[in-house]
């Protein structure tokens, strides 16, 4: 883990502190999550054409039909063999959901 000293305008510092408090996390956790999210989005955002959206929707509808035809044993097998990852310490699903909700409201 690295350490970074950062000078912030007092108003931004206070806003971040208030957001962290409202989410029930430390200021450090909130800033790390926000920076991680922003960094991930910058590399992941791509312009998608209307044709591509239509193709994805059609593929999704086909997938839903195929999944509807799967037996319960096939579904259980897929679920049993899926990759399991541990969440970061301190970032429970509840904390992540609350932070995402706050970010979405501000976007």
Backbone as numpy.savetxt, mean C-alpha at the origin, in Angstrom:
# Nx Ny Nz CAx CAy CAz Cx Cy Cz
20.09 -0.09 9.16 19.24 1.08 9.16 20.14 2.31 9.16
19.81 3.29 8.36 20.60 4.53 8.28 19.92 5.62 9.08
20.73 6.61 9.42 20.21 7.77 10.14 20.38 8.98 9.23
19.38 9.86 9.24 19.39 11.06 8.42 18.91 12.23 9.25
19.70 13.27 9.28 19.26 14.50 9.95 18.68 15.39 8.87
17.49 15.88 9.13 16.77 16.64 8.12 16.21 17.91 8.74
16.42 19.03 8.06 15.84 20.29 8.52 14.51 20.48 7.80
13.48 20.72 8.58 12.13 20.91 8.03 11.60 22.27 8.47
10.81 22.90 7.61 10.11 24.09 8.09 9.22 23.69 9.27
9.10 24.56 10.22 8.35 24.26 11.44 6.91 23.85 11.13
6.30 24.49 10.16 4.90 24.15 9.83 4.80 22.73 9.27
5.74 22.33 8.43 5.72 20.97 7.89 5.97 19.96 9.00
6.91 20.26 9.87 7.20 19.37 11.00 5.94 19.18 11.84
5.24 20.25 12.12 4.03 20.17 12.94 2.93 19.38 12.23
2.79 19.61 10.91 1.78 18.87 10.15 2.07 17.37 10.18
3.33 17.00 9.97 3.71 15.60 10.00 3.49 15.00 11.39
3.84 15.76 12.39 3.64 15.30 13.77 2.15 15.08 14.05
1.31 16.00 13.62 -0.13 15.86 13.82 -0.68 14.63 13.09
-0.22 14.41 11.86 -0.68 13.24 11.10 -0.24 11.94 11.79
0.99 11.91 12.26 1.48 10.72 12.94 0.67 10.45 14.21
0.41 11.50 14.97 -0.40 11.35 16.19 -1.80 10.84 15.86
-2.40 11.39 14.80 -3.76 10.97 14.45 -3.79 9.51 13.99
-2.65 9.00 13.50 -2.57 7.61 13.08 -2.10 6.70 14.20
-1.67 7.29 15.31 -1.22 6.49 16.43 0.14 5.85 16.22
0.98 6.50 15.40 2.33 5.98 15.16 3.34 7.08 15.47
4.60 6.68 15.56 5.64 7.68 15.81 5.85 8.53 14.56
6.42 9.70 14.77 6.73 10.58 13.64 7.67 9.87 12.69
8.66 9.17 13.22 9.60 8.44 12.38 8.89 7.40 11.52
8.01 6.61 12.13 7.27 5.58 11.38 6.45 6.22 10.27
5.78 7.32 10.59 4.93 7.96 9.59 5.76 8.47 8.41
6.89 9.11 8.70 7.74 9.65 7.63 8.32 8.51 6.79
8.78 7.44 7.43 9.33 6.31 6.68 8.25 5.72 5.78
7.03 5.53 6.30 5.96 4.98 5.48 5.64 5.90 4.31
5.50 7.21 4.57 5.15 8.16 3.52 6.23 8.20 2.44
7.49 8.21 2.84 8.59 8.23 1.87 8.65 6.93 1.07
8.43 5.81 1.74 8.43 4.52 1.06 7.32 4.46 0.03
6.15 4.90 0.43 5.01 4.90 -0.49 5.28 5.79 -1.69
5.77 6.99 -1.46 6.03 7.92 -2.54 7.11 7.39 -3.48
8.16 6.83 -2.92 9.25 6.27 -3.73 8.75 5.11 -4.58
7.92 4.25 -3.98 7.38 3.12 -4.71 6.47 3.57 -5.84
5.65 4.58 -5.57 4.74 5.07 -6.59 5.48 5.69 -7.77
6.57 6.40 -7.49 7.32 7.05 -8.57 7.84 6.05 -9.58
8.28 4.89 -9.11 8.80 3.88 -10.03 7.73 3.01 -10.63
6.53 3.03 -10.07 5.49 2.10 -10.50 4.42 2.72 -11.38
4.30 4.03 -11.38 3.24 4.66 -12.15 3.55 4.63 -13.64
2.57 4.20 -14.41 2.70 4.17 -15.86 1.39 4.61 -16.47
1.48 5.26 -17.61 0.28 5.66 -18.33 -0.29 4.41 -19.00
-1.58 4.21 -18.83 -2.25 3.05 -19.40 -3.29 3.54 -20.40
-3.22 3.00 -21.61 -4.17 3.41 -22.64 -5.55 2.83 -22.37
-6.55 3.40 -23.00 -7.93 2.90 -22.86 -8.02 1.46 -23.35
-7.30 1.14 -24.42 -7.30 -0.22 -24.94 -6.75 -1.19 -23.90
-5.66 -0.82 -23.26 -5.06 -1.68 -22.23 -6.02 -1.87 -21.06
-6.72 -0.81 -20.67 -7.70 -0.92 -19.59 -8.80 -1.90 -19.98
-9.28 -1.79 -21.19 -10.33 -2.69 -21.67 -9.84 -4.14 -21.69
-8.60 -4.35 -22.13 -8.03 -5.70 -22.16 -7.90 -6.26 -20.74
-7.49 -5.42 -19.81 -7.37 -5.86 -18.42 -8.74 -6.21 -17.84
-9.75 -5.41 -18.16 -11.09 -5.69 -17.66 -11.61 -7.01 -18.21
-11.36 -7.25 -19.49 -11.79 -8.52 -20.10 -11.06 -9.70 -19.47
-9.76 -9.55 -19.25 -8.98 -10.62 -18.62 -9.47 -10.87 -17.21
-9.83 -9.81 -16.50 -10.34 -9.96 -15.14 -11.67 -10.69 -15.14
-12.56 -10.34 -16.06 -13.86 -11.01 -16.15 -13.67 -12.50 -16.46
-12.74 -12.82 -17.36 -12.46 -14.21 -17.68 -11.91 -14.93 -16.45
-11.01 -14.29 -15.74 -10.44 -14.89 -14.53 -11.53 -15.16 -13.50
-12.46 -14.21 -13.32 -13.55 -14.42 -12.38 -14.39 -15.63 -12.78
-14.65 -15.79 -14.07 -15.42 -16.95 -14.52 -14.67 -18.24 -14.25
-13.36 -18.22 -14.51 -12.55 -19.42 -14.28 -12.46 -19.74 -12.80
-12.32 -18.74 -11.98 -12.26 -18.97 -10.54 -13.57 -19.51 -10.01
-14.64 -19.07 -10.59 -15.95 -19.56 -10.17 -16.10 -21.04 -10.44
-15.31 -21.56 -11.36 -15.39 -22.97 -11.72 -14.39 -23.83 -10.95
-13.57 -23.22 -10.15 -12.57 -23.98 -9.38 -13.26 -24.70 -8.22
-12.77 -25.89 -7.94 -13.33 -26.63 -6.82 -12.76 -26.07 -5.52
-13.42 -26.37 -4.43 -12.94 -25.87 -3.14 -11.57 -26.43 -2.81
-11.28 -27.66 -3.22 -9.95 -28.23 -2.96 -8.88 -27.51 -3.77
-9.19 -27.08 -4.99 -8.24 -26.31 -5.81 -7.97 -24.95 -5.16
-9.01 -24.33 -4.68 -8.86 -23.02 -4.03 -8.02 -23.17 -2.76
-8.30 -24.18 -1.96 -7.53 -24.41 -0.73 -6.06 -24.70 -1.05
-5.80 -25.42 -2.13 -4.43 -25.73 -2.53 -3.67 -24.47 -2.91
-4.31 -23.60 -3.67 -3.67 -22.34 -4.07 -3.39 -21.48 -2.85
-4.37 -21.36 -1.97 -4.18 -20.56 -0.76 -3.08 -21.13 0.14
-2.99 -22.45 0.21 -1.99 -23.07 1.06 -0.57 -22.87 0.52
-0.45 -22.72 -0.80 0.87 -22.61 -1.43 1.27 -21.18 -1.75
0.47 -20.22 -1.36 0.82 -18.82 -1.68 1.98 -18.37 -0.79
2.67 -17.36 -1.26 3.81 -16.83 -0.52 3.31 -16.09 0.73
3.94 -16.37 1.84 3.61 -15.70 3.09 4.76 -14.77 3.46
4.45 -13.52 3.72 5.48 -12.56 4.14 5.06 -11.94 5.46
6.04 -11.63 6.27 5.79 -11.01 7.55 5.75 -9.49 7.38
4.81 -8.82 8.02 4.78 -7.35 7.93 5.94 -6.75 8.71
6.29 -5.52 8.34 7.34 -4.82 9.08 6.90 -4.64 10.52
7.86 -4.69 11.41 7.57 -4.51 12.83 6.94 -3.14 13.03
5.84 -3.08 13.74 5.19 -1.82 14.05 4.21 -1.33 12.98
4.22 -1.96 11.80 3.28 -1.55 10.76 2.22 -2.64 10.60
1.29 -2.63 11.52 0.19 -3.59 11.45 -0.73 -3.22 10.29
-1.57 -4.13 9.90 -2.52 -3.87 8.82 -3.40 -2.68 9.16
-3.75 -2.55 10.43 -4.58 -1.43 10.87 -3.86 -0.10 10.69
-2.59 -0.06 11.06 -1.81 1.17 10.93 -1.65 1.53 9.47
-1.32 0.57 8.62 -1.15 0.82 7.19 -2.46 1.32 6.59
-3.57 0.69 6.94 -4.87 1.10 6.40 -5.21 2.53 6.81
-4.93 2.89 8.06 -5.23 4.26 8.51 -4.35 5.27 7.79
-3.07 4.95 7.61 -2.18 5.87 6.91 -2.60 6.00 5.44
-2.93 4.88 4.80 -3.39 4.94 3.41 -4.65 5.77 3.28
-5.55 5.63 4.22 -6.80 6.41 4.20 -6.50 7.90 4.30
-5.61 8.27 5.20 -5.25 9.67 5.36 -4.57 10.21 4.10
-3.68 9.44 3.51 -2.99 9.87 2.29 -3.99 10.02 1.15
-4.92 9.09 1.03 -5.93 9.16 -0.02 -6.81 10.40 0.14
-7.17 10.71 1.36 -7.98 11.91 1.62 -7.26 13.17 1.18
-5.95 13.20 1.32 -5.18 14.39 0.99 -4.77 14.46 -0.48
-4.94 13.36 -1.21 -4.54 13.32 -2.63 -5.59 13.93 -3.51
